[in-house]
Amino acid sequence: MTAAAGINLITVVIVLGVLAIIAWYLFTGPLHSIGSAGSGQTNVNVQPPQTTVNVQPPNVSNPAPTNNNNTNTGGGNPPPANNQP
């Protein structure tokens, strides 16, 4: 039984060694180049366009005439005459 346990232990050590070599290869080879692509020399300057808003004020050189003498709110006619006997 001790021989079988020794063979199992050697098998586990060999498998762990192979997995460690594969992980080392991936992180120093192909995966390392993918990870370093994000921190390369690429420089992108994004500047939003300037927004120009033109506001035209209303023309007030000729305002509408007002009639402040009339207290009747029904229009421009004077109030009816008061004809009492």
C-alpha positions, 0 to 999 in steps of 0.5 A: 500500500505504501508504494501506491501512495507514493505513486499517487503523490508523485502523480499529484506533484507532476500534475501540479508542476505541469499546471504551474508551467502552463499558467506561467506560460499563459501569464507571461506570453499571450495573456500578458500581451492582452493585458498590456494593450490597455496601458500602451502608448495610445493617446486619444483626445476627445473634445466636444464641439463648442455650442453657440446659442444665438438669441434674438431679442424681440424688436421693441422699437415700435410697441403696440399702442395702449389706451389707459383712459378706458376703464371698460374691459369690453374693448375700445368703446366707451361705457354706455351713457346713463339715461335716467328720467 
